[in-house]
């Protein structure tokens, strides 16, 4: 497929803010995608060149792209930078300058999707001496071959900042509309920009099937390949690889033990809710992978966990879930999450930091064993199987601490015990509940102390002045609007952040280092960043506010933690913010 076809779709998607219209445009496009191009096009539609579970990135900075635009257009870099400051968008800057072509190449070919994809992949793989010049050459080669309308999106693809509004929900629904909608009588009303569904129950089942397939694979290309025939049974038969991460099952928060019983039934299981890193243990033969809930491969960062799993869990192949909980090697007391969070980022002296900050593996669920998918089994059966294959060694590996009860007093005492030993609270799980990746489905809830926090995503910041010069500060916070697949602002935070390196607490320098590679636009002191870094924020109150796009603002927000373990799309949702707003001070 020619790249110009994809760029034309990008234009159409960018021209509307209506999610259903985006879904319709995308579904019509997917119907015409050749099967051979599905892997590349699916990723490019999401602004990626690697699946969600692959932590490789293109890693090209704006300044390098600026240089490539200069080479491709013939304009000096200072002129390119001057226009960039006016447009605030390097893609738009390239569109204006490269289109004038003051410097031409002798040969220009039509760009294909495969050619663009190959060059982008090469960018991610180039390292070492001369890598900057090689990357500039690759990018400028694409730009000089580009036609009008393609340049802007090529640059945005290189910067991994597509800005066309295709989130996971939009992609999922587009697949349903493209390949399964006829069976449910789904039609799109062009005038009203809305859909009509004749069989809502069947339509919901199709959406569920596509979502489940994506949760298993984390790869929409695989989902589309299994959907091309329009055979829903073929899609439902899609299996997951035991070395590929899956989305974890999520749990809603309730106020107390009484509400937990109301939500999951009696009797139910109560487990410690550990204050650590949630990890998936994926073993296939001699290969073992450890994945975070953000789908990052952290096997190298946790050699002690890998050794514990290999040595003390029986089985040739399995997928289990657990929590790596830090403890003080001298006192054997459990430590808060932030004390071991630095291990996730460490690339050097890993054995040393593993001894300084050891962890105990607490296993709490099993998803597959010896090739058998166990997700559809009730929790009581999964737990029994899990206990039979885990050899428990104190402060090395164990099954999560758990009781089964129908008595509130007994459950309350267990909850208080969890808090007393330094854990976050408890999980309450329906004994007959299945495992459903990526869903808050009611099979379990969490009970934590009443003080509320929100997990919010940084979408912007300002360069500091005075003693904070050189650091980013005043961080713009956003929650996730699921209905529109976008992040909406809810305030700014600048308190709870340290100016000097200390034993605990995030610093301005740390946040600046995390955010600098994510900057996609600068206007004076203000920057816009890719929504990737999640912060746990405390606050006094939620207020209505026209200032922010969410319609709400936080009163006295303060940074509590950096949530290294949480992906942006698992941040607090707009629905949760609205629910908290209604619940405070008796608002109904």
C-alpha positions in Angstrom: 0.0 0.0 0.0 1.2 3.5 -0.8 1.9 5.7 2.2 -0.2 8.5 0.7 -3.3 6.4 1.4 -2.4 6.2 5.1 -1.6 9.9 5.2 -5.0 10.7 3.7 -6.7 8.7 6.5 -4.6 10.6 9.1 -6.0 13.8 7.6 -9.5 12.6 7.9 -9.1 11.4 11.5 -7.4 14.7 12.5 -10.4 16.7 11.0 -12.9 15.3 13.5 -13.1 15.1 17.3 -16.1 12.8 17.2 -15.1 9.3 18.3 -17.8 7.5 16.3 -16.8 9.3 13.1 -13.1 8.3 13.7 -14.3 4.7 14.3 -16.2 4.7 11.0 -13.3 6.2 9.0 -10.9 3.7 10.5 -13.2 0.7 9.9 -13.7 1.6 6.2 -10.0 1.8 5.8 -9.3 -1.5 7.5 -11.6 -3.3 5.0 -9.2 -2.4 2.2 -5.9 -3.2 3.9 -4.0 -6.1 2.2 -3.3 -8.9 4.6 0.4 -8.6 3.9 0.4 -5.0 5.1 -1.6 -5.6 8.3 1.3 -5.8 10.8 2.9 -2.5 9.6 -0.3 -0.5 9.0 -1.8 -1.5 12.3 1.2 -0.3 14.3 1.5 2.9 12.2 -2.2 3.7 12.8 -1.4 3.7 16.5 1.7 5.8 16.1 4.0 2.9 16.9 6.5 0.7 15.2 6.6 -1.9 18.0 3.7 -3.7 19.7 2.7 -2.4 23.1 4.6 -5.2 24.9 7.9 -4.4 23.2 9.7 -1.7 25.1 11.9 -0.6 22.2 11.4 2.9 21.0 12.6 5.0 18.0 14.2 7.4 20.5 14.8 10.3 18.1 15.0 13.8 19.6 13.3 16.9 18.1 16.7 18.5 17.5 17.8 15.6 15.3 14.5 15.8 13.3 15.1 19.5 12.9 18.4 18.8 11.3 16.9 16.3 8.9 14.2 18.8 7.9 17.1 21.3 7.1 18.8 18.7 4.9 15.6 17.7 3.1 14.4 21.3 2.5 17.6 23.2 2.0 16.7 25.7 4.6 19.3 26.4 7.3 18.6 25.0 10.8 18.0 28.4 12.3 15.2 29.1 9.8 13.6 25.7 10.5 13.8 26.4 14.2 12.3 29.9 13.7 9.3 28.4 11.9 9.0 25.6 14.5 8.6 28.2 17.3 5.7 29.8 15.3 3.9 26.5 14.5 4.7 24.6 17.7 4.6 21.4 15.5 7.7 20.0 13.8 5.4 18.0 11.5 3.6 21.2 10.3 7.0 22.9 10.0 8.3 20.1 7.7 5.1 20.3 5.7 5.6 23.9 5.0 9.4 23.8 4.3 10.0 20.5 2.5 7.1 21.2 0.3 8.9 24.2 -1.2 11.9 22.0 -1.9 14.7 24.5 -2.4 17.0 21.5 -2.6 15.9 18.5 -4.7 17.1 15.0 -4.9 17.7 13.5 -8.3 15.5 10.5 -7.7 12.2 10.5 -5.8 10.0 7.4 -5.4 6.5 6.9 -4.2 6.7 6.0 -0.6 5.1 2.7 0.5 4.0 1.8 3.9 6.7 -0.9 4.1 9.4 1.5 3.1 8.4 4.0 5.8 8.1 1.3 8.4 11.5 -0.2 7.5 13.2 3.2 7.9 11.5 3.9 11.2 12.6 0.5 12.5 16.2 1.2 11.4 16.1 4.4 13.4 15.4 2.4 16.5 18.3 0.0 15.8 21.1 2.4 14.9 23.7 3.0 17.7 27.4 3.8 18.1 29.7 6.2 16.3 28.2 8.1 13.4 24.7 7.1 14.4 23.4 10.7 14.4 24.4 11.3 10.7 23.0 8.0 9.7 19.7 8.8 11.4 19.5 12.2 9.8 20.1 10.6 6.4 17.3 8.0 6.9 14.8 10.7 8.0 15.7 13.1 5.2 15.5 10.3 2.7 11.9 9.8 3.7 11.1 13.5 3.6 12.6 14.2 0.2 10.5 11.3 -1.2 7.4 12.5 0.5 4.4 14.0 -1.4 2.3 16.9 -0.1 0.3 15.7 2.9 2.8 12.9 3.8 5.6 15.0 5.3 3.8 16.1 8.5 2.9 12.6 9.5 6.3 11.2 8.7 7.8 13.6 11.1 5.2 12.9 13.8 5.8 9.1 13.3 9.5 9.6 13.8 8.8 11.5 17.0 6.2 8.9 18.1 3.5 11.6 18.4 0.9 11.0 15.7 -1.9 13.1 17.2 -4.8 11.6 15.2 -6.8 10.3 18.2 -6.7 6.6 17.6 -6.8 5.0 21.0 -7.3 1.4 22.0 -11.1 1.7 22.2 -11.4 3.3 18.8 -9.2 0.6 17.2 -11.2 -2.2 18.9 -14.6 -0.8 17.8 -13.3 -0.2 14.2 -12.3 -3.9 14.0 -15.8 -4.9 15.1 -17.4 -2.5 12.5 -15.1 -3.6 9.7 -15.4 -7.4 10.1 -18.3 -8.4 12.3 -20.9 -5.6 12.1 -23.3 -7.2 9.6 -24.2 -10.0 11.9 -25.4 -7.5 14.6 -27.1 -5.2 12.1 -24.7 -2.3 12.6 -25.1 0.7 10.3 -23.5 4.1 10.4 -25.6 7.2 9.9 -23.3 9.7 7.9 -25.7 12.6 8.6 -26.0 12.1 12.4 -22.4 10.7 12.8 -23.9 7.9 14.9 -24.5 4.2 14.7 -27.7 2.1 14.7 -27.5 -1.4 16.2 -30.3 -3.8 15.6 -29.0 -6.5 17.9 -27.3 -4.8 20.9 -26.6 -8.1 22.8 -24.8 -9.6 19.8 -22.9 -6.4 19.1 -21.7 -6.3 22.8 -20.5 -9.9 22.5 -18.5 -9.0 19.4 -16.9 -6.0 21.2 -16.1 -8.2 24.1 -14.5 -10.9 21.9 -12.3 -8.3 20.1 -11.3 -6.7 23.5 -10.5 -10.1 25.0 -8.3 -11.1 22.0 -6.4 -7.8 22.4 -6.0 -8.3 26.1 -4.5 -11.7 25.4 -2.0 -10.6 22.7 -1.6 -6.8 23.2 -1.2 -6.7 19.4 -4.0 -5.4 17.3 -2.3 -6.7 14.2 -2.8 -10.3 15.4 -6.5 -9.5 16.3 -7.1 -8.1 12.7 -5.4 -11.1 11.1 -7.8 -13.4 13.0 -10.7 -11.1 12.1 -10.3 -10.8 8.3 -12.5 -13.8 7.5 -15.4 -12.3 9.6 -15.5 -15.6 11.5 -16.0 -14.7 15.2 -15.2 -18.3 16.3 -11.8 -18.0 14.7 -11.1 -14.9 16.7 -12.4 -16.4 19.9 -10.0 -19.3 19.4 -7.0 -17.0 19.4 -4.5 -18.1 22.1 -1.8 -16.2 23.8 1.9 -16.9 23.9 3.3 -17.8 27.3 6.3 -15.5 26.7 4.1 -12.5 25.6 2.6 -10.3 28.4 -1.1 -9.9 28.8 -3.1 -7.1 30.4 -3.7 -7.6 34.1 -7.2 -7.8 35.6 -8.1 -4.6 37.4 -10.1 -4.1 40.6 -12.3 -1.3 41.8 -12.0 0.3 45.2 -14.7 0.0 47.8 -15.0 1.8 51.1 -15.0 -1.0 53.7 -15.3 -4.7 54.4 -19.1 -4.6 54.4 -19.2 -3.1 50.9 -16.6 -5.7 49.7 -19.0 -8.5 50.7 -21.9 -6.8 49.0 -19.9 -6.6 45.8 -18.3 -10.1 45.6 -20.6 -12.2 47.8 -20.2 -14.5 50.8 -18.1 -16.4 51.4 -15.1 -14.8 49.5 -11.4 -14.8 49.6 -9.5 -11.9 51.3 -5.8 -11.5 50.3 -3.2 -9.0 51.4 -2.9 -6.1 48.9 0.8 -5.8 48.7 2.7 -2.5 48.4 5.1 -3.6 45.7 5.6 -4.2 42.0 3.0 -6.3 40.2 4.7 -8.8 37.9 3.7 -11.5 35.5 5.9 -14.6 35.4 5.9 -16.1 31.9 7.7 -19.4 31.4 8.0 -21.5 28.3 10.6 -24.3 28.4 13.9 -22.7 29.4 12.7 -19.1 28.7 11.4 -17.1 31.6 10.2 -13.5 31.2 9.1 -11.0 33.9 6.7 -8.3 32.8 5.3 -5.3 34.7 1.7 -4.2 34.4 3.0 -1.7 31.8 4.0 -4.7 29.8 7.7 -3.9 30.2 10.2 -6.8 30.2 12.1 -6.4 33.5 13.7 -9.9 33.6 17.2 -8.4 33.8 16.4 -5.9 36.5 15.0 -8.7 38.8 17.5 -11.7 38.6 16.6 -12.7 42.1 12.9 -12.9 41.2 13.7 -14.9 38.1 15.8 -17.3 40.1 13.1 -17.7 42.7 10.4 -18.5 40.1 12.7 -20.9 38.2 13.8 -22.8 41.4 10.6 -22.9 43.4 7.7 -23.1 40.9 7.1 -26.5 39.4 6.2 -26.6 35.7 7.7 -26.5 32.2 5.4 -23.7 31.0 3.1 -21.4 32.9 1.9 -17.8 33.4 1.4 -16.6 36.9 0.9 -13.2 38.6 2.4 -11.9 41.8 3.9 -9.0 43.6 7.5 -8.3 44.3 7.5 -6.7 47.8 10.6 -5.0 49.3 11.8 -5.8 52.8 14.6 -4.6 55.1 17.2 -7.4 55.1 18.2 -6.6 58.7 14.7 -6.2 60.4 12.7 -8.3 57.9 10.0 -5.6 57.9 8.2 -4.9 54.6 9.1 -1.6 52.9 6.8 0.8 50.9 6.7 0.6 47.1 8.9 3.7 46.5 11.8 2.1 48.3 12.2 -0.5 45.6 10.8 1.4 42.7 14.3 2.4 41.7 15.1 -1.2 40.8 12.8 -1.0 37.8 15.0 1.6 36.1 18.4 0.2 37.1 20.6 -1.1 34.2 23.9 -1.3 36.0 25.0 -2.8 39.3 21.9 -4.9 39.4 23.2 -7.6 41.7 24.3 -4.9 44.1 21.0 -3.2 44.3 19.2 -6.6 44.6 21.1 -7.2 47.8 20.5 -3.7 49.1 16.8 -3.8 48.3 15.7 -7.5 48.3 12.2 -8.5 47.5 9.9 -11.3 48.4 7.8 -12.8 45.6 4.1 -13.1 46.6 2.2 -15.2 44.0 -1.6 -14.6 43.8 -2.9 -16.0 40.6 -2.3 -18.5 37.8 -3.4 -17.9 34.2 -2.0 -20.9 32.3 -0.2 -24.1 33.1 1.5 -26.6 30.8 -0.2 -25.0 27.8 -3.7 -25.0 29.3 -5.5 -21.6 29.5 -6.9 -21.4 33.1 -8.7 -18.0 32.8 -12.1 -19.5 32.6 -11.7 -21.6 35.7 -13.1 -20.2 39.0 -10.7 -18.5 41.3 -11.0 -21.2 44.0 -9.7 -23.8 41.4 -6.9 -21.5 40.1 -5.8 -20.8 43.7 -5.7 -24.5 44.5 -3.5 -25.2 41.4 -1.2 -22.3 42.2 -0.7 -23.5 45.8 0.2 -27.0 44.5 3.1 -25.8 42.3 4.7 -23.0 44.5 7.3 -24.1 47.0 7.1 -21.5 49.8 10.4 -20.1 51.1 10.1 -17.2 53.6 11.4 -13.9 52.2 12.0 -15.6 48.8 8.7 -16.7 47.4 5.3 -17.6 48.8 1.6 -17.7 47.9 -0.2 -14.5 48.9 -1.5 -14.5 52.4 -5.2 -15.3 52.3 -8.3 -16.3 54.2 -11.8 -17.5 53.1 -14.6 -16.2 55.3 -18.2 -15.0 55.4 -17.8 -13.1 58.7 -17.2 -9.3 58.7 -15.3 -9.4 62.0 -12.9 -12.0 60.8 -12.3 -10.1 57.5 -11.9 -6.8 59.4 -9.2 -8.4 61.6 -7.4 -9.7 58.5 -7.6 -6.2 57.0 -6.1 -4.6 60.1 -3.4 -7.2 60.1 -2.4 -6.3 56.6 -2.1 -2.6 57.5 -0.2 -3.4 60.6 2.6 -5.3 58.7 2.9 -2.4 56.2 0.7 -3.6 53.3 -1.8 -1.4 51.4 -4.9 -3.2 52.5 -6.8 -6.3 51.2 -8.3 -7.7 48.0 -11.7 -9.4 48.2 -12.2 -12.0 45.5 -15.3 -13.9 44.3 -14.5 -17.6 44.7 -16.2 -18.4 41.4 -14.8 -15.4 39.5 -12.9 -16.0 36.2 -9.8 -14.2 35.2 -10.6 -11.4 32.8 -7.6 -9.3 31.6 -7.8 -5.6 31.5 -11.3 -5.4 33.1 -12.9 -4.0 36.2 -15.5 -6.8 36.1 -16.7 -7.2 39.6 -14.9 -10.5 40.4 -12.9 -8.7 43.0 -12.5 -5.4 44.8 -9.8 -3.7 46.9 -10.2 -2.2 50.3 -7.7 0.5 51.3 -7.6 3.3 53.9 -10.1 6.1 53.2 -7.6 8.8 52.2 -8.1 9.2 48.5 -5.4 9.6 45.8 -5.6 9.8 42.1 -3.2 8.4 39.6 -2.8 11.1 37.0 -0.7 11.5 33.9 1.7 14.4 33.2 0.8 16.1 29.8 2.8 19.3 30.2 5.1 21.4 32.4 7.0 24.7 32.6 10.7 25.3 32.7 11.6 26.6 36.1 13.2 29.9 37.0 15.6 31.0 39.7 16.9 28.1 41.8 14.8 25.7 39.7 16.3 26.9 36.5 17.1 24.0 34.2 14.4 21.8 35.7 10.8 21.3 34.6 8.3 22.3 37.2 4.5 23.0 37.6 3.5 19.8 36.0 0.1 19.6 34.2 -2.0 16.6 35.3 -4.6 14.8 33.3 -7.1 11.9 33.9 -8.1 9.4 31.2 -11.4 10.0 29.4 -12.3 6.5 28.3 -15.3 7.5 26.1 -13.1 9.7 23.9 -9.8 7.9 24.2 -8.0 11.0 25.4 -6.4 12.6 28.5 -8.2 15.6 29.9 -6.5 18.1 32.2 -7.5 18.4 35.9 -4.8 20.7 37.4 -1.1 21.3 38.0 1.2 20.1 40.7 4.4 21.6 42.1 4.4 20.5 45.7 5.6 17.3 47.3 8.7 17.4 45.0 12.2 17.6 46.4 14.9 20.0 45.2 17.7 17.9 46.4 18.4 14.1 46.2 17.1 12.5 49.4 16.4 9.0 50.6 12.7 9.3 49.8 10.6 11.4 47.4 10.8 12.4 43.8 13.0 15.3 42.8 12.6 18.0 40.1 15.8 16.6 38.5 14.3 13.1 38.4 11.1 14.2 36.8 13.0 16.4 34.3 15.1 13.5 33.2 12.0 11.3 32.8 10.1 14.0 30.8 12.8 15.5 28.5 12.7 12.6 26.0 8.9 12.9 25.9 8.7 16.6 24.9 6.8 17.1 21.7 6.3 20.8 21.7 7.8 23.9 23.3 6.4 27.4 23.5 8.5 29.7 25.5 8.8 28.1 29.0 5.8 25.8 28.4 6.3 22.3 27.1 3.8 19.6 26.0 4.9 16.0 26.7 3.7 12.5 25.6 1.3 11.1 28.2 3.4 8.4 29.7 4.6 9.4 33.3 1.9 8.6 36.0 2.0 10.3 39.4 0.0 9.4 42.5 -1.5 12.6 43.7 -3.1 13.5 47.1 -5.6 16.4 47.2 -8.0 18.1 49.6 -11.0 18.4 47.3 -12.3 18.2 43.8 -13.9 21.3 42.4 -15.9 22.1 39.3 -13.7 24.3 37.0 -14.0 25.7 33.4 -10.2 26.1 33.4 -9.3 22.5 32.6 -10.6 20.3 29.9 -11.9 17.7 32.4 -14.3 20.3 33.8 -12.8 19.7 37.2 -9.8 20.9 39.3 -7.9 19.6 42.3 -7.6 21.7 45.4 -4.2 21.6 47.0 -2.7 18.7 44.9 0.5 17.2 46.1 2.8 14.5 44.7 2.9 11.3 46.7 4.7 8.9 44.4 5.8 8.3 40.8 3.9 5.3 39.6 6.6 3.6 37.6 4.5 0.4 37.5 1.4 1.9 35.9 0.8 2.6 32.2 -0.9 5.9 31.2 -4.2 4.3 30.2 -4.6 2.7 33.6 -4.6 6.2 35.2 -7.6 7.4 37.1 -10.5 7.9 34.7 -12.8 10.9 34.3 -15.7 8.7 35.5 -13.8 8.1 38.7 -13.1 11.8 39.2 -16.9 12.5 38.7 -17.8 9.8 41.2 -15.4 11.2 43.8 -16.8 14.7 43.2 -20.3 13.5 43.8 -19.4 11.6 46.9 -17.6 14.3 48.7 -19.4 16.4 51.3 -22.7 14.6 50.6 -23.0 15.7 47.0 -25.4 13.4 45.3 
